[in-house]
């Protein structure tokens, strides 16, 4: 079971990688920093938007074991396909924008 030791919101002094989405957290932007343990201690950095989405998805994924990057990306994709795609005008077609960008659903969910 994942245990949160410390959490803070800080401004990046250098570029980091978001542990949820895998994209860059740019120098100067505010992000979430957590120090956790799951047998071994580790750091977790995330965009504020990704942290919010992860908290909303937490009860649907696996609240006891935490959420990996793969869990996050899969959960966002499933949410997008079930709740956002049906309202898209290109829902019944192969939407090139969706197919070319794996992160497209993340941006749609964050809006």
C-alpha positions in Angstrom: 0.0 0.0 0.0 1.3 3.4 -0.9 1.9 5.8 2.0 2.1 9.6 1.5 5.0 11.0 3.6 5.0 14.6 2.4 3.3 16.6 -0.3 3.9 20.2 -1.5 3.3 22.5 -4.4 6.4 24.0 -5.8 7.7 26.0 -8.7 10.1 24.0 -11.0 13.7 25.3 -10.9 14.4 23.0 -13.8 12.4 20.8 -16.2 11.0 17.6 -14.8 8.8 14.9 -16.2 5.2 14.4 -15.0 5.0 11.0 -13.5 1.3 10.7 -14.6 1.3 11.8 -18.2 5.0 11.7 -19.1 5.2 15.2 -20.5 7.6 17.9 -19.4 6.9 20.0 -16.4 8.5 23.2 -17.6 10.9 25.3 -15.5 9.0 28.0 -13.7 5.7 26.2 -13.6 4.0 25.2 -10.4 3.7 21.4 -9.9 2.9 18.9 -7.2 5.7 17.1 -5.5 5.1 14.1 -3.3 7.4 11.9 -1.2 5.9 8.4 -0.9 6.7 4.9 0.2 5.6 1.5 -1.0 8.2 -0.6 0.7 10.8 1.7 -0.9 10.7 5.6 -0.7 10.3 7.5 -4.0 9.4 11.0 -5.3 6.4 11.7 -7.5 6.1 14.9 -9.6 3.0 15.9 -11.6 1.3 18.7 -13.4 -1.4 20.2 -11.2 -4.0 19.3 -13.9 -2.8 15.7 -13.9 -3.0 15.5 -10.2 -6.6 16.8 -10.2 -7.5 14.2 -12.9 -5.8 11.4 -11.1 -7.7 12.3 -7.9 -11.0 12.2 -9.8 -10.1 8.8 -11.4 -8.7 7.3 -8.2 -11.8 5.5 -7.1 -12.3 3.9 -10.5 -8.7 2.6 -11.0 -7.3 1.1 -7.8 -7.3 3.2 -4.6 -5.3 0.7 -2.6 -2.2 0.3 -4.7 -1.9 3.9 -6.0 -1.9 4.9 -9.7 0.9 4.2 -12.1 1.5 6.2 -15.3 0.0 3.4 -17.4 -3.1 3.3 -15.1 -3.5 7.0 -15.5 -3.2 7.1 -19.3 -5.5 4.1 -19.6 -8.1 5.6 -17.2 -8.0 9.0 -19.0 -8.5 7.2 -22.3 -11.4 5.2 -21.1 -13.1 8.2 -19.5 -12.6 10.2 -22.7 -14.0 7.4 -24.9 -17.1 6.9 -22.6 -17.9 10.6 -21.8 -16.2 12.9 -24.2 -16.1 11.1 -27.6 -19.8 10.5 -27.8 -20.3 14.3 -28.0 -17.6 14.7 -30.6 -18.8 15.5 -34.2 -16.3 13.0 -35.5 -17.4 10.2 -33.1 -18.4 7.7 -35.8 -15.4 8.4 -37.9 -11.7 7.8 -37.4 -10.6 11.1 -36.1 -7.1 11.8 -37.2 -6.4 14.2 -34.4 -7.3 11.5 -31.8 -5.3 8.8 -33.6 -2.2 10.8 -34.0 -1.9 12.2 -30.5 -1.9 9.8 -27.6 -2.3 12.7 -25.2 -5.3 14.2 -26.9 -7.8 12.6 -24.4 -5.8 14.1 -21.5 -6.2 17.6 -22.9 -9.9 17.0 -23.5 -10.5 15.7 -20.0 -8.6 18.6 -18.4 -10.8 21.2 -20.1 
